Amino acid sequence: MISNDQAMAKIACSYCQCPVNSVRIHCTECPAPDEIDLCLQCFCCGAEIGGHRKDHGYQLLDSQDFQIFDSPIQWTANEELMLLDAVEQYGFGNWGDISSHVESKTSEECVDHYNSLFILGNIGRATFPEETIDKVKDHTSQDGPLSPALPQVQPAIELSVVEQHELGYMPLRDDFEREYDNEAEAEISSLDVTHEDDDLDTVFKLAQVDIYRQRIKERVRRKKISRTHALIMNVLKSTKQNLKGTKRKMSKEEKDLQEKMRIFAQFQTSAEREQYFETLQKERQTKLRIKELMRFRRNGITKLEDCKEFEEEKYLREKKKENRKKMGNLALKRTSMVSKKASEEKHDTSGRKESDGQDGDKMVLRDPTTLPSYSLLTDTERKLCNSIGLKPAHYITIKTCIIKDYLQRRQGVPIKVRYPSGLDKSHRQKIINFLSDNGWIGVT
């Protein structure tokens, strides 16, 4: 039996070079690539060519290039055979694959020809009784089991052997060594239906089987969710980030928000969930910025360039108020210590002087131009230090720590953030925002 490709190929006589459309003589002794095919006329004349001799063994082949049925579109016998073979192989209704198998006909031509001859024609009437003709169903319809609209089976997840052992996951089976509700089968493993069971026993055992089926459905549902939303790869990614120390540590507010929204994770993919939380964070930051701008507007500020000056003046006012409060507390403390003993008074006085000197350094703002490292700062940095009451040398130290930590974090190096002691968190955040706005570091 010849193949479809050989049957459909255009074959010419090796001697006269005329095309052979029907029966041809194939030499069985001439080896490839010097194969010899002769038409009937040349074979009858005893034609010899090259190493071929007229007394060689031969084989009679038919290209099947003739029409069997009288139809408007010509179908050769070989195309008819390929059509029937494709319908048997791919199933009735899968016309796209059937036309690809026939090659020389479109899917519409295959549908029309098969239905008109083999379903509605004489062959169909003789093969299918009239009462059962409706049982022929196109399985590729919109609601059929082979519909293109149905979700495709996802390929196996590519994991290394080490990752498979860590997760207890078998990719080729799409299965876990330990499933959800892994002991569900134990409830029905001992069930046995015998002739001694009465109706109540049978109902009870059926109820147990029904409970088991519900538990299996929940197991399948959870597995489907894990595959659909790529939770397996997400777990591996999160674990690797935690081991490398590159994953950003979430604040308490972010953790609480994720815990509240966990119930909706089954309706989102991993990427959609991350994007959702990023959007919520942007929304939160935007609301805080709106509240800050509304506060500026209530204080009569309508331009962004006036906001920094307002913050500086507000800080100075609060600092003066705090200094006055501290001075009042110191005066009360000195008055209460006058009645103490001389030895204690001397000791307390020396301690108070040291304390006064420290508080004085914090409260009294000297001329900033006389402070060390003042000339190393830009105008904007000088305004920032003046607004938060920070010495230039202290600011340069904090700035160096922040930039160094940022560069190490970008390189994936695990870091432990350390800042100088006594630094207020709000001041640190203002410095980070300032460096980010001016391009020293990226957005954190």
RAVEN-V744116 format. One record per backbone hydrogen bond with DSSP energy under -0.5 kcal/mol. CO is the residue of the C=O (numbers start at 1). NH is the residue of the N-H. E is the energy in kcal/mol with one decimal. If there is no record, write none. Layout:
# RAVEN-V744116
co: <CO;CO>
nh: <NH;NH>
e: <E;E>
This chain:
# RAVEN-V744116
co: <3;4;5;9;11;13;18;19;20;21;22;24;24;25;26;29;31;33;36;37;38;39;40;41;42;43;49;53;57;57;59;59;61;64;64;66;69;75;76;77;78;79;80;81;82;83;84;85;86;87;91;92;93;94;95;96;97;98;99;102;106;107;108;109;110;111;112;113;114;114;115;115;117;117;121;122;123;124;127;129;130;132;133;135;137;138;139;141;144;147;157;160;161;162;163;164;164;168;169;170;170;175;177;179;181;183;184;185;185;188;192;194;198;199;200;201;202;203;204;205;206;207;208;209;210;211;212;213;214;215;216;217;218;219;220;221;222;223;224;225;226;226;227;229;230;231;232;233;234;235;236;237;238;239;240;241;241;241;251;252;253;254;255;256;257;259;260;261;262;264;265;269;270;271;272;273;274;275;276;277;278;279;280;281;282;283;284;285;286;287;288;289;290;291;292;293;294;295;296;297;300;303;304;304;305;306;307;308;309;310;311;312;313;314;315;316;317;318;319;320;321;322;323;324;325;326;327;328;329;330;331;332;333;335;337;341;342;343;344;345;346;347;348;349;350;351;352;353;354;355;356;357;358;359;360;363;364;367;368;371;372;373;374;378;379;380;381;382;383;384;385;385;391;392;393;394;395;396;397;398;399;400;401;402;403;404;405;406;407;408;409;420;424;425;426;427;428;429;430;431;432;433;434;435;435;436>
nh: <7;8;9;11;20;17;13;21;11;65;63;26;61;38;59;31;34;35;27;14;25;43;44;45;47;46;52;56;28;29;26;61;24;66;78;77;71;68;80;81;82;83;84;85;86;87;88;89;90;91;94;139;95;98;99;100;101;102;103;104;110;111;112;113;114;115;116;117;118;119;119;120;123;124;125;126;127;128;129;132;133;135;136;137;139;141;146;144;147;150;159;164;165;166;167;168;169;177;171;174;175;170;179;182;184;186;187;188;189;191;194;197;202;203;204;205;206;207;208;209;210;211;212;213;214;215;216;217;218;219;220;221;222;223;224;225;226;227;228;229;231;232;230;270;234;235;236;237;238;239;240;241;242;243;244;245;246;247;255;256;257;258;259;260;261;262;263;264;265;267;268;273;274;275;276;277;278;279;280;281;282;283;284;285;286;287;288;289;290;291;292;293;294;295;296;297;298;299;301;300;302;306;307;308;309;310;311;312;313;314;315;316;317;318;319;320;321;322;323;324;325;326;327;328;329;330;331;332;333;334;335;336;337;338;340;345;346;347;348;349;350;351;352;353;354;355;356;357;358;359;360;361;362;363;364;365;366;370;371;374;393;376;377;382;383;384;385;386;387;388;389;390;395;396;397;398;399;400;401;402;403;404;405;406;407;408;409;410;411;413;412;423;428;429;430;431;432;433;434;435;436;437;438;440;441;439>
e: <-2.0;-2.2;-1.1;-0.7;-3.1;-1.6;-2.7;-0.6;-0.5;-0.6;-2.0;-0.5;-2.5;-2.8;-2.2;-0.5;-1.1;-0.7;-2.4;-3.4;-3.0;-2.1;-2.1;-1.5;-2.1;-1.1;-2.3;-1.9;-1.9;-0.6;-3.0;-0.6;-2.7;-0.7;-1.7;-2.0;-1.2;-0.8;-2.1;-2.0;-2.2;-2.2;-2.3;-2.3;-2.3;-2.3;-1.9;-1.9;-3.2;-1.5;-1.6;-0.8;-1.8;-1.8;-2.6;-1.6;-1.8;-2.2;-2.5;-2.0;-2.0;-2.3;-2.5;-2.4;-2.4;-2.5;-2.3;-1.7;-2.0;-0.9;-0.7;-3.7;-0.8;-0.9;-2.5;-1.9;-1.4;-3.2;-0.6;-1.0;-0.8;-1.5;-1.2;-0.5;-0.9;-1.2;-2.1;-1.1;-1.4;-1.5;-0.8;-2.3;-2.0;-2.2;-2.2;-1.5;-1.8;-3.1;-0.6;-1.1;-1.8;-3.4;-0.5;-0.8;-1.8;-0.8;-1.1;-0.9;-1.0;-1.3;-0.6;-1.2;-2.1;-2.4;-2.2;-2.4;-2.3;-2.1;-1.8;-2.2;-2.3;-2.2;-2.2;-2.2;-2.0;-1.9;-2.1;-2.2;-1.9;-1.8;-2.5;-2.5;-2.1;-2.0;-2.4;-2.1;-2.2;-1.8;-3.0;-2.4;-2.0;-0.8;-1.0;-0.9;-1.6;-2.2;-1.8;-2.5;-2.6;-2.3;-2.4;-2.2;-2.1;-2.1;-2.2;-1.4;-1.3;-1.0;-2.2;-2.4;-2.1;-2.4;-2.1;-1.9;-1.9;-0.7;-0.5;-1.3;-1.8;-1.5;-1.4;-2.4;-2.2;-2.4;-2.1;-2.0;-2.2;-2.2;-2.0;-2.1;-2.2;-2.3;-2.3;-2.5;-2.5;-2.4;-2.2;-2.3;-2.4;-2.4;-2.0;-2.4;-2.4;-1.9;-2.0;-2.4;-2.2;-1.2;-2.6;-1.8;-0.5;-0.9;-1.3;-0.6;-0.5;-1.9;-2.4;-2.4;-2.3;-2.4;-2.4;-2.2;-2.3;-2.4;-2.6;-2.6;-2.3;-2.3;-2.5;-2.5;-1.8;-2.2;-2.8;-2.1;-2.0;-2.4;-2.2;-2.1;-2.0;-2.4;-2.1;-2.0;-1.1;-0.9;-1.0;-3.1;-2.7;-2.2;-3.3;-2.6;-2.4;-2.1;-2.6;-2.2;-1.9;-2.2;-3.1;-2.4;-2.0;-2.8;-2.3;-1.6;-1.4;-2.8;-2.6;-0.5;-0.8;-1.7;-1.2;-1.3;-0.6;-0.8;-1.2;-2.3;-2.1;-2.1;-2.6;-2.3;-2.2;-1.7;-0.8;-2.3;-2.4;-2.4;-1.8;-2.0;-2.6;-2.2;-2.0;-2.3;-2.3;-2.3;-2.4;-2.0;-2.2;-2.2;-2.1;-1.9;-1.4;-2.5;-1.1;-1.1;-2.3;-2.4;-2.0;-2.1;-2.3;-2.6;-2.3;-2.5;-2.3;-2.7;-1.7;-2.3;-1.0;-1.1>
